[in-house]
Amino acid sequence: MAFSATDAALEGFRLARRHPRAVIAWALATLAFNIVTIVSMILIAGSSLTSLMQMGGDPSGSPEEMMDLFAPLIGLYAVLIPVTLVFIGVLTTAVYRATLTDAADRLGFLRLGADEVRQILVALIVGILGFVVIFAVTLVVAIIGGVLAAATGSGGDPNIAGIFIMMALIYLGMFVASIAFYVKFSFAGPMTFLDRRIRIFQSWGATKGYFWRLFGCYLLAVVLGVLVALLGWFMGMALMLAFGGDVSQMMAPDMSSLSTYLTPAMIAYIVLSSGISALTYAIFLSPAMAAYRDIRGPSTPETAEVFA
């Protein structure tokens, strides 16, 4: 079946209109996730993060001092990676449920069960696979670019033009590989949710014949999501100023303790940004399910079983 790229790209805004209470629930879930993240960062690695931000792009100190600064980040990642994966799995599945129904849900479609676990596994598998594929493509392109750079040089040394060509090819290769990978595997999550089985490589065949329409759909959704995020950033900056904060606190906050970080201005910004983030998540996550729903057909046994 055919689908409208524009309609699918705008699905996130329709979700906000059709399920406003669900978006509020997602905002509260995002706020809880942000609080857990902030508290973990400050308690586990607050001093190190503050020092690293103060250094900016010009780190100084002995290797031993730098190791002391980076050591707490290992423990931080050990906490935040699983928490982030759970959050992604829960929110992604909630957006998928909302995309497939007009009925309201008192919990905002938020659950923690087998569907969420499968989405976590899909995110892990696709993320690792994407890293491997993009790294391999980048390596091949870098080798080709290096050969071309050397060929355009003199005396065995590549010239500036050759180096520019090599870097341009590397970035172009990474960009093209990333876009192609994302589009071709974008149905992995929706297919896994509807089939209630892990579906990764099946997405490749399901997107056949729809690549450019899906690309246009996702590109439009990304542009709209970025615009919403930028609007939220400016609103957050204005809110911080209204509460007596400043832009420097927003860009490089003092994370040495909870009291220095959680000022009234920062709390107001966190609450606002959580709401904006919930809307942007809906904008980014819903197009793939909306497109797959329309291609697969809305009246399927699998769709009916989702809310059984």
Buried (B, 14 or more C-beta within 10 A) or exposed (E): EEBEBEBBBBBBBBBBEBBEEBBBBBBBBBBEBBBBBBBBBBEBBBBBBBBBEEEEEEEEEEEEEBEEBEEBBEEBEEBBEEEBBBBBBBBBBBBBBBBBBEEEBEEBBBBEEEBBEBBBBBBBBBEEBBEEBBEEBBEEBBEBBBEBBBEBBEEEEBBEEBBBBBEEBBEEBBEEBBBBBBBBBBBBBBBBBBEEEBBBEBBEEBBEEBEEBBBBBBBBBBEBBEEBBEEBBEBBBEBBEEBEBEEEBBEEBBBBEEEBBBBEBBBBBBBBBBBBBBBBBBBBBBBBBBBBBBBBEEEEEEBEEBEE
